[in-house]
């Protein structure tokens, strides 16, 4: 089915991967860059990894400089939102006259535009022709063509892997209210450099028995570390062990240390 005659805002027609629509954005179009201001862009964990690499800064510096944290009122889960430039017409800090300066690392929402989706199953237009003149172009493509062209398939496996953490029923039944737990989740999902430091510079690798090949992967691979973080959150939040196995010898040693300390204090 073809979708192309968009004359009103927020058209509710739903599309699947095989449906087609018409769209092309380019510097010659009169609304070029207008979609890059006064918008709310929630960042995906992979977005943070890509953007901090594009800017050649740490994930910690990126989060502190370019985002602000928000909390879900229902679950207490933290998320990060890209800061708009308040002194420049609320534009994205990475947009210039000629377009996006971090195009290869642009966020998921920017890649998907002018579409929106609910869990990647059905798609709809987030704007109409009166706002986005690129929808008047005759260039026709399927939703899947667009997903492939914009690199959206890279997010599929990661989103699936994080789904039972970020959308777990347990979270909706028992809201996370502890700020320390919220910061832990924020670190694991978004601040890959701080989480890597937590794993390698603490007693983490003594507490858990983790295969050497996994340790080698997460040492330098940010995406591998994100998968690892999902496994750790499943354990920390819900007690699901997966490949994370507590070292019983380490726990026994710690128990003796605590007991010995208690006897000395008496």
Residue, then its C-alpha position, 0 to 999 in steps of 0.5 A: x500500500x502506498x502512503x504519500x498524499x499527506x495534507x494534514x498534520x499527525x496523520x493516523x494512517x499506520x504502515x508496516x515494513x512493506x508499505x511505501x511512502x514518498x519522501x526526500x530531504x536535502x539542503x535545497x528544500x525550503x524547510x531544511x533544518x526546520x525539524x531540528x529545533x524546538x523538539x524533544x529527543x529522547x536518546x537511545x543507549x546506542x545514540x549516546x555511544x555513537x554521539x560521544x564517538x562522533x564528538x570524540x569525548x567520553x560518555x560521561x562528558x557527553x551526558x553532562x554537557x549535552x543531555x538532561x535526565x528525566x524519570x518515568x513517573x510510572x516506573x522510575x526508570x531514568x532516561x536522557x534527553x538531548x539539550x536544545x540550544x536555548x540561545x539559538x532558537x532552541x535548535x539542536x546543538x549539532x545542527x549547522x546551516x549545511x545540516x547535521x554536523x554529527x550525521x553519522x552518529x545522529x540519534x534514532x529519532x532523527x534517522x526515523x523522521x518523518x516517521x514514528x513507531x511504537x516498538x518497531x511494528x507499525x509506523x505513522x507520519x510524525x508530521x504532514x506535508x504542510x510542515x515537511x515539504x520533503x513529503x511532497x517529493x516523488x521519491x518512493x520507498x518502502x518503510x523497510x527501505x528507509x529503515x535500511x538506508x538510515x541504519x535503523x536495523x542496527x538498533x533492532x537487536x539491542x532494543x530487543x535485548x533491552x526490552x525485558x529490562x526497560x519494559x519489564x512488568x516488575x518495574x511497573x508493579x514496583x516503581x524504582x524510587x531509590x536515587x542510587x538505583x536510578x543512577x545505577x541504571x543510568x550508568x549501565x544504560x547510557x554512561x558506558x565509560x563510567x560503567x566500564x570503570x565500575x566493572x574493571x576498577x572495582x571488585x566486580x570481576x572478583x564477585x562474578x565469574x565471567x568468561x575471559x572472552x566476554x571480558x576481552x570484548x567489553x574492555x574496548x567494545x562499547x556495544x558489547x558493553x551495552x549487551x553486558x549491561x543489560x545482563x547485569x541489570x537483569x541480575x541487579x533488578x530481578x535476580x536473573x543470573x544469565x551468564x552472570x554467576x556469583x563467585x561463592x568463594x568471594x562471598x565466603x571470603x567477604x562474609x568472614x571479613x565482616x564476621x572478623x571485623x565484628x568480633x574485633x569491634x566487640 
